[in-house]
Amino acid sequence: MNRWKGLTMLLLLFLLPACEEVIEVEVPEDRPRLIVDGLIRVDEQEPFVPVRIALSETNQFFGELPVTQAENILIQVDRFDPNGNLIETTTSSLAEEAPGTGVYIPDPNATFDQRIPTVFLNDRVRFTLQIRHKGRQYLAQTWYEPVVPISFLLQGNATLFGGDETEVLVTFTDPPGKGDYYLFDFGPGEFLVTEDTFYDGQFFQFSYFYEDPIEPGTELEISIMGSDLNFYNYLDLLIEQAGDLQGPFQTPVATVRGNVVDVTGIDNQDRFDNADRPDAYPLGYFAVVQEHSRTLIIQ
């Protein structure tokens, strides 16, 4: 018995120092992915499209996302007539807004004005974003998505679970027969997407609840934006996986694939898609949408 007791004590002496060792967690190493923050919100009352494309990279899941610079970036704008015939193509060359920011705007130093006018915008205008970054070529394409305005914003009295939520009633009229998709921005980290499957062509009202109490006198700005099916699906998945967002492209907690494609080496002859290299894609999304905003003062 004493021999076994001594052996037990000896084992404990060997095990105890092991508990003090630092355990190093190995983070899977992967080539940094380009992140494109390309949601462009258009106020058609303004003369020009507010183009701002922000570029950053993934960094092994820890710390802030480092900004990055493009070697070249431009936007091509194609206008079509009601029959689908191309009637005009223009390009806008972008430049970094300030050195080291990774934010790109129409080049203010170009010979000709690179800004995109809003006067010709409609759902027959297509935008193509082209980025050259670290020797690779990326492309994203989207159609301009108009949207109806918010008709009314009202503060409601209903609650959900805790009893201290703030209810906001949002009302708008959906155009009939189009199959519309919407993105709502209720403030920092508060996004919602919806489709008109059950309210096509109707005067529609829904409730949105802020979980955290809001002080009386607070002014809320709420926006409605247009969307297509692909952007709707992207945001729906991103919101579901990320929970509260600082922005639809700020923190890619999951590799949700957007509409930006790595087209390096694709020449439409020997190679015309990414079918044989499924991991060759960046993160983020490029969309050009109309936005309407209204404000509500909480009572």
C-alpha positions as CSV (number, residue, x, y, z in Angstrom):
1,M,0.0,0.0,0.0
2,N,2.8,2.4,0.9
3,R,4.5,1.7,-2.4
4,W,1.3,2.6,-4.4
5,K,0.9,5.8,-2.3
6,G,4.5,6.8,-3.0
7,L,4.0,6.2,-6.7
8,T,0.8,8.3,-6.7
9,M,2.7,11.2,-5.1
10,L,5.5,10.8,-7.6
11,L,3.0,11.0,-10.5
12,L,1.4,14.1,-9.0
13,L,4.8,15.8,-8.8
14,F,5.3,15.2,-12.5
15,L,1.8,16.4,-13.4
16,L,1.5,19.6,-11.4
17,P,4.3,21.5,-13.3
18,A,2.6,20.6,-16.6
19,C,-0.5,22.5,-15.5
20,E,1.6,25.7,-15.5
21,E,2.7,25.4,-19.1
22,V,1.5,28.0,-21.6
23,I,-0.6,26.5,-24.3
24,E,-0.1,28.0,-27.7
25,V,-3.1,28.0,-30.0
26,E,-2.2,27.5,-33.6
27,V,-4.3,29.7,-35.8
28,P,-4.8,28.2,-39.3
29,E,-2.7,30.1,-41.7
30,D,-4.4,31.3,-44.9
31,R,-3.6,33.8,-47.6
32,P,-5.2,37.1,-46.6
33,R,-8.4,37.6,-48.5
34,L,-9.4,41.0,-50.0
35,I,-12.5,42.5,-48.4
36,V,-14.5,44.9,-50.6
37,D,-16.9,47.3,-48.7
38,G,-18.8,48.5,-51.8
39,L,-22.4,49.4,-50.7
40,I,-23.1,52.7,-52.4
41,R,-26.2,54.5,-51.2
42,V,-27.7,56.9,-53.7
43,D,-29.8,60.0,-52.9
44,E,-31.2,60.9,-56.3
45,Q,-31.7,64.5,-55.0
46,E,-27.9,64.8,-55.1
47,P,-26.1,65.5,-58.4
48,F,-23.6,62.7,-58.2
49,V,-23.4,59.1,-57.0
50,P,-21.4,59.1,-53.6
51,V,-18.9,56.5,-54.7
52,R,-16.7,55.2,-51.8
53,I,-15.1,51.8,-52.1
54,A,-13.2,50.6,-48.9
55,L,-10.6,47.9,-49.2
56,S,-9.2,45.8,-46.3
57,E,-7.9,42.3,-45.8
58,T,-8.5,39.4,-43.4
59,N,-5.9,38.9,-40.7
60,Q,-6.3,35.4,-39.1
61,F,-9.4,36.4,-37.1
62,F,-7.7,38.6,-34.5
63,G,-7.3,42.4,-34.2
64,E,-8.6,45.1,-36.5
65,L,-8.8,44.4,-40.2
66,P,-5.8,46.1,-42.0
67,V,-6.6,48.4,-44.8
68,T,-5.0,47.8,-48.1
69,Q,-4.3,49.6,-51.4
70,A,-5.3,48.7,-54.9
71,E,-3.0,49.1,-57.9
72,N,-5.9,50.2,-60.0
73,I,-9.6,50.5,-59.5
74,L,-12.4,51.8,-61.8
75,I,-16.2,51.6,-62.3
76,Q,-17.8,51.0,-65.7
77,V,-21.3,52.3,-66.1
78,D,-23.5,50.8,-68.9
79,R,-26.9,52.3,-69.8
80,F,-29.5,50.2,-71.6
81,D,-32.8,51.2,-73.3
82,P,-36.1,49.5,-72.5
83,N,-35.4,46.8,-75.1
84,G,-32.1,45.8,-73.5
85,N,-29.9,47.6,-76.1
86,L,-26.7,49.2,-74.9
87,I,-26.9,52.9,-75.5
88,E,-23.9,54.3,-73.6
89,T,-20.8,53.2,-71.6
90,T,-18.7,55.4,-69.4
91,T,-16.0,54.8,-66.9
92,S,-15.0,56.4,-63.6
93,S,-11.4,56.1,-62.4
94,L,-11.0,55.9,-58.6
95,A,-8.1,57.1,-56.4
96,E,-7.4,56.7,-52.7
97,E,-9.1,59.5,-50.8
98,A,-6.1,60.0,-48.5
99,P,-2.9,58.0,-48.4
100,G,-3.2,54.9,-46.2
101,T,-7.0,54.9,-45.8
102,G,-7.9,52.2,-48.3
103,V,-10.9,54.2,-49.3
104,Y,-11.4,55.0,-53.0
105,I,-13.4,57.8,-54.6
106,P,-13.7,59.3,-58.1
107,D,-10.2,60.6,-58.9
108,P,-10.3,64.4,-58.2
109,N,-7.0,64.9,-60.0
110,A,-8.1,63.4,-63.3
111,T,-8.2,65.4,-66.5
112,F,-12.0,64.9,-66.8
113,D,-14.6,64.8,-64.1
114,Q,-14.8,61.1,-62.9
115,R,-18.0,61.6,-60.8
116,I,-21.1,59.6,-61.9
117,P,-24.2,61.8,-62.4
118,T,-27.5,60.6,-60.8
119,V,-29.7,62.1,-63.4
120,F,-29.6,59.0,-65.7
121,L,-30.1,56.4,-63.0
122,N,-32.8,53.8,-63.4
123,D,-33.1,50.0,-63.2
124,R,-31.5,49.7,-66.6
125,V,-28.1,51.0,-65.5
126,R,-25.4,48.4,-64.8
127,F,-22.3,49.0,-62.8
128,T,-19.1,47.0,-63.1
129,L,-16.3,47.3,-60.5
130,Q,-12.8,46.3,-61.5
131,I,-10.0,46.1,-59.0
132,R,-6.3,45.2,-59.5
133,H,-4.9,44.2,-56.1
134,K,-1.5,42.6,-55.4
135,G,-1.2,41.4,-59.0
136,R,-4.7,39.8,-59.0
137,Q,-7.7,41.0,-60.9
138,Y,-11.2,41.2,-59.3
139,L,-14.6,42.0,-60.8
140,A,-18.1,42.6,-59.5
141,Q,-21.2,43.5,-61.4
142,T,-24.6,44.9,-60.2
143,W,-27.6,46.7,-61.5
144,Y,-28.9,49.9,-60.0
145,E,-31.8,49.1,-57.6
146,P,-34.4,51.9,-57.1
147,V,-36.6,51.8,-54.0
148,V,-39.9,53.4,-52.8
149,P,-39.7,55.9,-49.9
150,I,-40.8,55.2,-46.3
151,S,-44.4,56.5,-46.0
152,F,-44.6,56.8,-42.2
153,L,-42.4,56.2,-39.1
154,L,-44.3,55.9,-35.8
155,Q,-43.3,54.9,-32.3
156,G,-45.4,52.0,-31.0
157,N,-46.2,50.8,-27.5
158,A,-45.7,47.0,-27.8
159,T,-42.9,45.1,-26.3
160,L,-41.4,41.6,-26.8
161,F,-39.9,39.8,-23.8
162,G,-38.1,42.1,-21.4
163,G,-40.7,44.9,-21.5
164,D,-38.2,47.7,-22.1
165,E,-37.9,47.3,-25.8
166,T,-38.7,50.3,-28.1
167,E,-41.1,49.6,-31.0
168,V,-40.9,51.5,-34.3
169,L,-43.6,51.1,-36.9
170,V,-42.4,51.4,-40.5
171,T,-44.9,51.8,-43.4
172,F,-44.3,51.8,-47.1
173,T,-46.1,50.9,-50.3
174,D,-44.7,48.1,-52.3
175,P,-44.9,48.3,-56.2
176,P,-47.1,45.6,-57.7
177,G,-45.8,42.7,-59.7
178,K,-42.1,43.3,-59.5
179,G,-40.8,40.9,-56.8
180,D,-39.0,43.6,-54.7
181,Y,-36.4,43.1,-52.0
182,Y,-35.5,45.6,-49.3
183,L,-32.7,46.5,-46.9
184,F,-33.5,48.5,-43.8
185,D,-30.8,50.3,-41.7
186,F,-32.1,51.1,-38.2
187,G,-28.8,52.5,-36.9
188,P,-25.3,51.1,-36.0
189,G,-25.5,47.3,-36.0
190,E,-29.2,47.2,-36.7
191,F,-30.1,45.8,-40.2
192,L,-33.1,44.0,-41.6
193,V,-33.9,42.5,-45.0
194,T,-37.4,41.7,-46.3
195,E,-39.1,40.6,-49.5
196,D,-42.6,41.3,-50.8
197,T,-43.7,37.7,-51.2
198,F,-46.7,38.2,-48.9
199,Y,-47.4,41.9,-49.4
200,D,-46.8,42.5,-53.2
201,G,-48.4,45.7,-54.3
202,Q,-49.7,46.5,-50.8
203,F,-49.6,49.3,-48.3
204,F,-47.4,47.4,-45.7
205,Q,-46.5,48.1,-42.1
206,F,-44.2,46.2,-39.8
207,S,-42.7,46.6,-36.3
208,Y,-39.0,46.7,-35.5
209,F,-37.9,46.4,-31.8
210,Y,-34.8,47.9,-30.3
211,E,-33.7,45.6,-27.5
212,D,-31.8,48.2,-25.6
213,P,-33.7,51.1,-23.9
214,I,-33.6,54.4,-25.9
215,E,-33.6,57.7,-24.1
216,P,-36.6,60.0,-24.8
217,G,-35.5,62.8,-27.1
218,T,-33.2,60.5,-29.1
219,E,-33.4,61.1,-32.8
220,L,-33.3,57.9,-34.9
221,E,-32.5,57.9,-38.6
222,I,-34.0,54.9,-40.4
223,S,-33.3,54.1,-44.1
224,I,-34.8,51.9,-46.7
225,M,-32.6,50.7,-49.6
226,G,-33.3,48.7,-52.8
227,S,-31.9,45.2,-53.3
228,D,-32.0,42.4,-55.7
229,L,-32.3,38.7,-54.9
230,N,-28.6,38.0,-54.7
231,F,-27.9,41.0,-52.4
232,Y,-30.9,40.0,-50.3
233,N,-29.6,36.4,-49.9
234,Y,-26.1,37.6,-49.1
235,L,-27.3,40.0,-46.4
236,D,-29.8,37.6,-44.9
237,L,-27.0,35.0,-44.4
238,L,-24.5,37.6,-43.1
239,I,-27.0,39.0,-40.6
240,E,-27.9,35.5,-39.4
241,Q,-24.3,34.5,-38.9
242,A,-22.9,37.7,-37.6
243,G,-25.7,38.9,-35.3
244,D,-25.2,42.6,-34.6
245,L,-23.2,44.2,-37.4
246,Q,-21.2,47.4,-37.5
247,G,-21.8,47.4,-41.2
248,P,-22.6,44.7,-43.8
249,F,-18.9,44.4,-44.7
250,Q,-17.0,45.4,-41.6
251,T,-16.5,42.1,-39.8
252,P,-16.6,39.0,-41.9
253,V,-17.1,36.4,-39.1
254,A,-17.8,33.8,-41.7
255,T,-16.6,33.5,-45.3
256,V,-19.9,34.5,-46.8
257,R,-19.3,34.7,-50.5
258,G,-20.5,38.0,-52.1
259,N,-20.5,39.0,-55.8
260,V,-16.8,40.0,-56.1
261,V,-15.0,37.4,-58.2
262,D,-11.3,36.7,-58.7
263,V,-11.0,36.8,-62.4
264,T,-7.2,36.5,-62.6
265,G,-6.3,34.4,-65.6
266,I,-9.9,34.1,-66.8
267,D,-9.8,34.9,-70.5
268,N,-13.1,33.4,-71.6
269,Q,-11.2,30.9,-73.8
270,D,-9.2,28.4,-71.8
271,R,-10.7,29.6,-68.5
272,F,-14.0,31.3,-68.1
273,D,-15.0,30.7,-64.4
274,N,-13.8,29.7,-61.0
275,A,-15.2,26.2,-61.1
276,D,-11.8,24.6,-60.7
277,R,-10.6,26.9,-57.9
278,P,-13.4,27.2,-55.4
279,D,-11.3,29.0,-52.8
280,A,-10.2,31.8,-55.1
281,Y,-12.7,34.5,-54.0
282,P,-12.6,37.7,-51.9
283,L,-15.1,38.8,-49.3
284,G,-17.6,41.7,-49.4
285,Y,-20.1,43.0,-51.9
286,F,-20.6,45.6,-54.5
287,A,-24.0,47.2,-54.8
288,V,-25.4,50.5,-56.0
289,V,-28.8,51.2,-54.4
290,Q,-31.2,54.0,-53.9
291,E,-31.8,55.1,-50.3
292,H,-34.6,57.0,-48.6
293,S,-34.2,58.1,-45.0
294,R,-36.6,59.5,-42.4
295,T,-36.0,60.5,-38.8
296,L,-38.1,59.7,-35.7
297,I,-37.7,61.3,-32.2
298,I,-38.3,58.9,-29.4
299,Q,-40.8,60.0,-26.8
